[in-house]
Amino acid sequence: MELKMIDLPENGILLYESKHSDGNVVNEHRHQIHQILYVIDGNGTLKLDGEHSELRPDRLVMIVPNSNHAITAEEKLTILVLAFDEQSLGPVVQSEILSKRFQSSSVLAMNPFIATELRQLLRKMMFEQGSSDSLGAWALRIYLQEILLLLSRQKPHVPITDSNGIRAERMRKYIDEHYFEQVTAGEIASSMGISARYVNNIFKDSYGTTPTQYLTEVRIGVAKKLLSETDKDIVTVCFEVGYENLPTFYRAFRNMVKLSPMKFRKQQQNQL
């Protein structure tokens, strides 16, 4: 298998954009360093250690050293690549996260809540990488460690074969696509012909949380993205993510973020 070299800067961390035109094929190869691939736009197929997975926005891939991989773009595909040498990180990160949590390559399907956190960290890294600040290299290591911690708590995307797992995946996908509507466990149960209690049990067995809790995570994740990336009024953000009134939105936001929407927006603006 072809070994491709990536020239890393002195700090051992490099974040760059990889663009692929429709039909472009990156033949199977490997690297001697870690790579994190984050799909920004487009669709494609990844072959990773012999297994095929779909590449689409908010899907992330952790590739460990000497892991064989290839990419086929099914349309214009844009990927952020975060390449790093584990020696650039401290021994604790190497032993407790990389060695224990990422022994093999994996594909992660990011929900909107986790994806928002990841995007913010990647933006911070892009800023630091382009800055001439003497503390830039130190900041890059900190943000990379935050990303690794975030990913170490995210479950790998694995094929689902059992019937309850398929039901749970259908529920999750429905919530991801209809979070702005008045989604309830009863409505999900009715559409699937099962009881609301059964819906909760199936979903919790697969994802460790209830559909209602996951719905809140998705809504607040999208709200954080809108507060960070747009100047929309808070009441508009509240409406857009599916809340009927501001008090309910404020309460849910504070419970999850530990800040009010306004304070969160100001905090994000101060970091730019």
N, C-alpha and C positions, 0 to 999 in steps of 0.2 A: 504494500500500500504506500502511495506517495506521501512523503513527509514534506509538509510545507512550513517554511519558517516565517515567523512574524517578528519584525524588528521592533522591540519594545524600547521605550525611552529609559533613561537611567533609573527612574523610580519603579520600573517594572509593571506599569499600568498604562493601557492604551484604550481609549474609547473612540470608535470611528463608525462611519456610516457605510453600509454595504448595499449597493443598488444592483438589482437584477431585472433585466428586461423580460418581456413575455417569452416564455420558452427557453430562457437561459438555463444552462445546466452547469453546476459546479461538481466536477467529478469527485469520486470518493477519495478522501485524503485524511490525514491526521496531523496533529500538532503536538509539540512537547510541553505546551502550557495550557492553562485553563482558558475557556471561552464561555461567555454568557451571551446568547443571542436573544434579542428582543424584537419581535415583529412590530413595526410601526404601521405598515400599510401593505395591502396586497395579500395574495394567497400563493401557496406552493406546497411542495412535499419534501419532507426531510427523511433521509435514510440514515439512521443512527445505530451503529453496531448491528446492522442487519434488519432492524425493525423500521417500518415506515410509519410516519406520523404526519398529520396535517399541520401546515404553517399558516397562521392567520393572525390578525391583530390581537394584541394582548396575550399571545402565546409566547412562552419563554423556554429556552433550552439551555441546560447546563451541560457543557462538554468538558469532560476531564481529559488530562493528557493522554495521548496515544489512542484516543477513541475514534474509530473510523466513522466518517460522516460525509454525506453528499446532499446537495440541494437542487431541486428543480422548481423553477418559477412557473406557475400556471398563469400568471399575469404579472404586471409590473409589481415587483416586490422590493420593499425597503426594510432593511434590518439594521438595528444598532448592534454593534459587536463590542463587547467589553472583554478585552484580552488581558490576562495578568499572569505573572509568575508568582507562585505561592511563596517564594522566598521574600517577596516584597511585603508580606504580611508577617505578623508576629507568630511565635511558636504556639501560642494558645489558640489562635485562629486556625492554624494548620492542623493541630491535633484534635481540637474539640469540634470544629465545624467541617473543614475540608476532608479530613481523614475519616471522621465518623459519619457525617451526614451526606457527603458526596463521594462515596467510594466508586460510583459508576455514573455514567451520563444519564440524564433524564429529561423528559419534557414536562413542563408545568403549564396547566391551564389557569391563568390568573383571573380571579373574579375582580369586578370593578374596584372594590375597596383596596385590595392588595396592589392592583395595577396602578392606582393613583399614587400610592406611596412609592412604588418603584419608579414611576415617571419623574416624580419630584427629585429623587436621589440621582437619577441619570442626568437630569437637567443641571443639578448642582455640579456633577462631575464634568459636564461639558463646559460649564462656566469656569471651573477651576483649571481645567486643562488648557483653556485659552487665555488664562490670566498670567500675568508676569509676577504675581505675588510670590514672595519667597516661601510662603507657607502653603502654596498650592499643592505640592507633592504630598505633604502631610494631610491636607484636607482630602485629597483623592483616596488615600488609604482609609481614612475614617469613613467616607461614604461607601467605599467598596465593602468594608466590614459590615456596615448597616445593611447593605443589599444582601450579603451572604447570610446575615442573621434572619432577615425577612424571608429569604428563600428556604432556609433550613426548616422553617415552620410551615412551609407550604407543601401539601401532599403532591407527589408525582401524578401526572395524568396517565392512567392505565386503562387498557381496554376493559369494558364492562361486559360480563357474560351472563350473570345471574339475573333472573326476572326482576327482583326487587332493586337491584343495582340499576337496571335499565329504567325502571320507574323513577328512581331517585334522580337519575341524570335528566330525564324528561322534565321533572319538577324544577330542577336547578336551571335548566335552559329556559323554561317558561318564565321563571322569575327574572332571569337576566334580561329577557326580551320584553317583559311587561311590568317592570318594577314601578312604572309611573301610573299604573292602573290600580284599582282597589282589589288587590290580590289577597285572598284569604285561604286558609287551609281547607275550609268547607268548599270553596269554589274549585280548588284543585282536586279535592276528593270527588266532587260531583262529576267533573269532566273525565275522571279516570275510573269511575264506578266503584270506588272503595270508600271506607269510612274516614272521617277527618283524623281520628286517632291513629288509624293505620298509616295515613299520610305522614304524620309526625314521626312515628316509629321508623318507617322506612327511610325517611330523609335523615333522621338523626343517626341511624346506624351507618349510613354512607358518609355523612359529612360532619358528624359531631355537633350539630346544631339543628334547631327546628326551622321549618320554612319561614316562619314569621321573623325569627332572629336573623336568618340569612337575608330576607327581604330588607330589613333595616340596614344591614351591613352594605348591601348593594346601593340602596338609596343614599346613605350617608357618604359612601365612596364617590358616587357621582356628584353629590352636592359639593364635596371637597374639591373635586376637579373644576366645577363651575365657579366656585368661589376663588380658586387660585388662578384660573386661566381666563376668566371673563370679568366684566364689570357689571354684570346683571344685578339688579336689586335682590336683596335677600328674599323678599316676598315672592319674586319671580322664580328664584331657585327652589324655594319651598314648593311652589306650584308645579314646577317642571319635574321634580323627582317624585311627585305623587302624594304629597301631604295636603290635607284639606285645610289646615289652619297653622298659623305661625307657632302658637304655644306647643303643639304636638311636635313640630319640626325642631324647635329650639330644645325641647326636652330630650328628644332622641339624639340630637347632635351633641349636646353636652354630655350625655351618658356615654357616648362612644369616644368622643374626641377630647373631652375634659376642658373644652373651651366653647364659648358661644360662637356662632357663625361669624359675627362681626370681628371678634378677637382673632379667630383663625385666619380670616382674610387679611387683617393687618399684619399678623405674624408672617404670612407668606409674602406679603409685599415688602416687608423689611428685609427678607432674606434675598431678594433679587438685587 
